[in-house]
Each structure stands twice: as structure tokens, then as C-alpha cells.
Amino acid sequence: MTWANIYLLWLLLPLVLLAAVVLWWRRRVYIAQAGLGVGVHHLTAGVGRRREVMRLALLWSGLALLVVALAGPRWGAHDEMRASRGADLLLIIDCSRSMMAKDLHPNRLEAARRKAIDLLQLAPETRLALMPFAAVPVLRCPLTGDHHAIELMLQDCTPELFPAENGYQGTAIGSAIQAGLRVLGKQVERGQSILVMSDGADDDTKAVEAAAKAAEQAGVPVYGIFFGDTEREVSITIDGKQEIMKADRSTLDSLAQATGGLCVNARDDDEDIAVIHQHLRTHVVQLPWEERSRVVQSERYQLVVLPAMLLIFFGVLLPTRRRRV
């Protein structure tokens, strides 16, 4: 068993202390009243002390179960079916160190993550795969309709995935697209496309040309969102040295032009994502899809809420006076 908000279970401690204080106070009041004759049996024959205790036990037990429900108990597993009508999209995000330049707020990479999340919200019908890259691409998530999983994995897309000391830094867009085509090739019957988010050009022109030709033959348009300002020089600190990070959208433009896609500059609003999404819906075949996924640790708070409410309900309604004979 796991908990959604396990820290809320700490509320049980003050709840138990409060219940103990209430019982102690009621006991003191009863003893004080007994000294004035209020607790004499023939004068209080209609009051059922056991019923009072039972009533308090029901109320406090119900409140304790509500705290447990708020903590969000989880256990078990179930299969979940997702279905919609749309296309498949491979999201390729540049994680080279130049994406840490701050000409976009707070930096180019974080701006790219936000654009990706905007896309998830705008295109719930689209199945997505996630592939960050630098000098080499890494598939982080295969095609899925679970956009929440994609959003979580976006947080792990950082330059640290590609250590410079191992030679993994760079902007190898061509090889990333060729690797992406192999991922999409497993679903050849579907409408497919690739979206590259980057701030730079690939110096390996042969790899770019080969990628463009392969994508064109596969009927997979390549889209691009360009992050940076070609007319502005931005420097960042790399290994203790200030280095200028130039932005160049030439590779994205050539890929989009060769494959029938579209390349746009990143904007402060969501107009860039809207333009890409509209082009995708118009030019890429939208087909029905469904997928089964295994969901583990299902939410079970409902099983606790019902008995909690019943305990409180019966505690409120339970009479504390004996029936007269």
C-alpha cells in the first residue's frame, strides 16, 4: 500500500490528543456536577452515559477515517483502456548545453518543455513518443496516449543525460530523426509526424539530407519549433569559460521544406503550437486508436470515505437519553 499524501496521516496525532482532552474534560465536568447532585441517579435517570461514550466513539472514529481518506490510500491494480482518433507524433527535444542560454525565459530548454506541455493540452487526441537528443538520441518514452507520463518524463530531459566527457554533447538532428523514424516504423499503418524542438543547426549535412530523404519516403513530415534569436549573441558558462551560443534554424527549415512539414519560431504565447497543431490535423492522417495500459496502485480512498461518513452519521443521530418505561 502507498499513500498519495502520506504526510496528512500526521493529523491523526492531534486528532487523538483532542479526543483525549474532550473525554478528560467531560469526565471532570461530570464529577463536578455529581458534587452538586446533578449526577445523582434518580435525578439523571434519563441520561445514558454508555450512549454518550458510544456517540463520541462513533464521531471521533469517523473523523479519523476521514483523515485516512484524505491521505489517499492506494493499492491493487487494474487495466485501463484509452481510445481516441488522431495521429502519432514523435517529440524530439534538443538537450545540448546551448539550450541553457537565457535569451528565452528562463532558458531555451525550459521554454521547450513548456511548449511541449502546451501541445499535450492542445492535442489530447494525439499519441506521442519522447526522444531527447544531443550528439546521440535517447528514446525516453515510446508512443503512448498517456500524456501525464510524457509530462513527467519531460522533467528528466536535461543536458545531464548527455555527459560532455563521454562525447555525447552536440546537435545531431539528422541522426535523431533517423532513429525516430525507426521508432515510428513499428506503427506504419498510422498517420505519423515528427516535431523537433531545437536552437541549432546540424553540421553533418549528409546525415540531415539522409534523414530528410528517409522521412519523405516514409511520408512522415518533420515540424520544427526554433528556440533562440539569430540576430542576438548569448553566452553561457561551460566548464568555467564563457562561450557564445549562436542560434541557427537552417536545419529545421530544410527538413520541414523537404518533408512537407512546417517550422516556426517559439513565441511567448501559444500561437506557435496552435499553428503546428492545425497543420498536423490538416495534413497528417487522423485514425482511430486505442491502447491498454496497466494502472497500479489504484486510488482506494472511496472505501474509507463511506464507513467514515456512516460512523459520523450514526454518531450524530444516536440518542443519549434512555427510553422511559
N, C-alpha and C positions, 0 to 999 in steps of 0.2 A: 504494500500500500504506500502511496505517496500523497502529498498534500499540495494544493495549489497555493495556499497562503498559510504555511505551517506556523508562521510567527503569531498568527491570531490565536493559536492554542494557549498562548501566554495569558489571554484574557480569562481563562478558566481559574487561574490563581486568585486574582482579585474577586472573581465571582464567588469562589468558595469562601474566601475571607469575609465577604459581605454577607453571605448566607449565615456564617457562624456568628457574626456580630448581631444580625437581626434576631437569631434564635436566642442568643445570650441576652439581648435587651428585652425580648418578650418574656423571658424567664424572670428577669429582675422585676419587670412590671407586674407579673403575676404574683410574685412573692410579696411585693409592696401592697398590692391590692388585697391579698389574703389577710394582711395585718389589719386592714380596715373593715374586714368582714365581707369583701366583695367575693373572695374565693370560697366562702362557706358553701358546702354542698347544697343545702336546701335553698340557698339564695341564688345559686347559679346552676340549677339542675338542668336547664335547657341548653347549656353550653357544652359541646363535646370537645374536650381537649385533644383526644386522639384524632378527631376530624380536622382540627386546626393544624396539627402536626402533619397529617397526610396532605392537606391542602398546600402547605408550604413546601413539602417534599415534591409534589407534582409541579408546582410553579418553578422552583429552582432547578429541578431536573430538566424541565422543558427549556429553560434559558441556557443551561449548559449544553444541551444538544444543539441549540441554535448556533452557539459559538463553534461547535464542531462542524456544523454545516457550512458556516462562513469560511472555515479553514479549507474547505474544498477537498474532501477525501476522494481518492481515485484508486480504482483497482479494476481488474478484468480487462478484456479486450473485445473488439467487435470489428467486423468488416464494414467498410463504408464505400458506397458506390457514388462516383461523380460522373456527371454527364452534361454535355453542352454541345454547341455547334460553333466551330471556329477552326483556326489554323494552328500549326506548330511553329514556334519561334525559338530560335537559339539566341540567347543573350550573351554576347562576348564583351567582357569589360576589361579595359586596359588597366593593369595594376603595376605598371612600371613606375619608377620613382618620380618621373616628371609629372605624374598625376597628382603629386602632393603640392604642386605650385598653387599659390593663393590668389591668382587673378580671378578665380571664381570663389564665391563664399561657401564654406570656409576653405575649401580647396577643390581641385578638379575631381578628385576621386569621390569625395563625399557628395558633390553635386551630381555625379554619375549615379551613385546609389539612390539619391532622391528621385532622379528621373526614372530609374528602374522601378521604384515603388509606385510612382505616378502611373507607370504603364500597367503594373499589376492591378491597380484600382480601376483604370480606364478600360482594361480588356480582360474581364473575368472569364470570357469565353475562350481565351487563348491558352493552349498548353505551352509551357515554357521549359527550357533547359538553361542551365547557367554554366558558363565556361570563362573564368578569369584567365588572363594571359599576360605574359611579359615577353621574354625570349622564347618561352615554351607555353603551350596552353595546358590547363588542368580542368577536366570535367568535374565540377562540384556537385551538379545535380542533373540527372537525366530528365527527359521530358516528363512533365507532371502537371496535373491540374491543381495541385496543392500550392497555391500562391503563398500561403503562410510559410511553408517550408522554404520557398525561394527567398522570401523576405528575410528569414533568419540567416540563411547562408550568405546573403549579400554582406552581412556584417563581417564575415571572415575574409572577404575579398580585399586584401591589403598587399602592399609590396613585400611584406614579410613572408608571403607564400613563395616568393621567388628570390632566394638569397643571392646577392650580387657576387659573393665569394665563390659560389658554385657556377657562376656564369649564366644565371637564369634571368638577368635583367636585360631589357631591350624592348623593342616594339615590333614583334614578329606577327603582324596582322595576317600575312599570307598563309603562314603555317597554321595559325589559329583557325582560319576559315576552312582550310583543307581538313583539319581534324574535326571541325564542326560538321562538315558535310558527311563524314563517316558516321557521326552520331545520328544525324538526321536520316541517313540512308537506311536505317533499320525500320523506318516508317515511310517507305517510298510512296505508298498509296495516298498520302495526305498532302494537303497544301502546306508548304513549308517556306520559311524565310529565315534570314539571319540579321540581327541587329548588332552592330559594332559601336561601342562607346569608347572613344579614344581621343587623345590630344596630339597624336604624332603620325608621322609617315613611316612606312616600312622601307628601309634602304635596299632590301632584297627584292628588286623589281621582278626578277624571274619567278620568285615564289608568289608574288602578287598576281602576275599575269597568269600563272598556272592555276591559282585559286579562282580568279575571275572566270577563266575558261571552264573549269570544273563546275562552278556554280551555275554558269549559263547553260551548260549541257544538262545539268540536273534540274533545271527550271526553278532554281532557288534564288530569288532576288536578295541582294545584300543591301541593307539600310545602314546608315551611319548617323550618329549624333556626335558632333565635333565639340570638344571642350577646350577652350583657350581663345586667345586673341592673337592672330597672325601679325598684327602691327605693334605688338607690345612685347618687350623682353621682360621675363620674370626669372628671378634667380632663387634657388633654394640651396640649403646646405647639405652637401653629400660628402660623407667621410671627412668632415671638418673643413671642407672647401666650398666656397660659393660658386655655383655653376648655373649658367643661363639655360633655362628650359624653353626652347622655342616650340611653338605650336604650328602644325602643318597638316592641313586637311586634304592634301592632294591624293593620298592613297584611298581615303574614304570616297572621294569624288570619283576616282577612276573605277573603283569597284561598283559603286552604285550605277554609274553610267553603263558599264559593261553588262550588268546583270538585270537591268530594269528596275533597280531599287531607287532610293532617294537618300540624299544626305542633307542634313540641316545643322545649323549652329545651335548649341544649347542656349536656352533663354531663361530669364528669371521666372517667367510664368510657365504654364503647361501647354502653350501653343505648339511647341516643337513636338511633344509626344502626341498631341492630338492630330497633327498633320501626318505623322508616321502611321498612327493607328488607322486613320481614314484611308490612307494609301494601301495599307495591308488589307483592309476589309474589301477594298475595291479590286485589287489586282492579284490577291492570293486566294486560292480556292478555300472556301469555308465548308467543312464537312462535319457531320455529327461524330462525336467521340464519347467514349465512356471508359472509366478505369476503376478498378477495385483496389482499395488500399486497406491495410491493416492498421487500425487505430488501437493503441494500447493505453492502459490506464485511463479508462473512461471515467467521466465525472459521475460521482455517486452521491452528491450532496442531497439529491431528492429523497433518497432512502432515509436520511436523517431528519430532514425538514418535517416530513409527515408525522412521525412519532413526537417530535418536539412540539408541534402545534397541537396535537391531541393532548399531550400532557398539560400544556398551558390552558387549553380549553376546559378540560375536566377539572383542573385546579381552580379556575375562576368560578365554575358552576357548582363545585362541591359545597353543600351547605355545612356550616359548622355548628348548627344547633340541632339537638336531638328532637325527634318527633315526640309530641306529647301523647301519653297513653290515656 
